[in-house]
Amino acid sequence: MGTKPIQLAWGDDLLLVEEAIDALATKLAAADAGGGGAPDRVRLRAEGRGAADTAGVIGDIRERLGTGGLFGGGALITVAGAGKLARTKELRSLLSAAIEGAAPGNALLLVDHRARRPNLRGARPDGPGELALLVEAAGGTVVACISPGPGELPSWLMARAKAAGREIAGDAAKSISERLGAEVREPDLDRSGMRMSAAIELEKLLLAVPTGPVSLKAVEALVVDRGIGSLFAFADAVIARSGPLIARHLGRAVSEPGPVVVATLHRKLRDLAQVHGAVVEEGLGIAQVARSLGMHEFPAGKLAEASRRWSANEIVAAIEGLVELDAIAKGDGERAWGPALTRWSAARA
């Protein structure tokens, strides 16, 4: 582990990034022999800047990081979008020189927002790459700030409560996670603020329940179910003909652009129609159907299971209804999009 006050925080979790900044500021203040107190916080941004401006950002870092203060507790320079600073060998060389010239009492925290890869369910972001190697070579540290995947938030809540000298029951922590949408497994969900929301809810519960463990009953009384949904989960719920799941994810579907929703539903219903014809009507095996349609066997099997809940006429009616929904979504119709989608999906349950 490095010893210099240089740090890279990478990932997409907003709370962990902010806590990394606070922890480095605390470390900087504790190391200040002059007793100047908390460091001045300076925030710079590299994201949204053109390639020509990136070297200018490094110039700002070099100037601020290399300037020592006569009074006060030094400076903590935080740079958002720092991944851009290591894209070329020349930029990495400039950044290394800026770090090397850091004045005593100053610190640098580079923030590289790396989101979970949306094409893979629950996938962690790619690693920090060249920027991490640069920071570690300079004697700094690298901190992962990755948002919680499904199943990860309850244990974090329990550990956070324990760190505060309190306790939250396992089923209560799980309920908070579910109410915040953290257990939704589809990849079209922004998970970056979930830990921050969970921390706020936990603090509220610890105040409301001043002694003893926080129970499931307290969570049910004080934490609102936000009904956070997924468009992909909505489409799956329609195919599965699950009324409760359709209702849970309907709000997300209504909020998305209509043509995107129609296209997502059409792909699902098209696959359902093909699997229905092969499995229900022709009696073919799952493996054979999967090969003929170019699918993996697992999703083909899920579609085959769902297809037994549909008749051929019901599938045709659902697809014909999508034609009308498409017209409404594009403004060619008198009915509003939200009510139209609600009626269409309710008829599939």
Helices and strands as residue ranges (DSSP letters): E 6-11, H 14-30, E 40-45, H 51-65, E 75-80, G 82-86, H 89-100, E 107-113, H 130-137, E 141-144, H 153-163, H 170-179, H 194-208, H 216-222, H 231-240, H 243-255, H 258-275, I 276-281, H 286-293, H 297-307, H 312-329, H 337-348
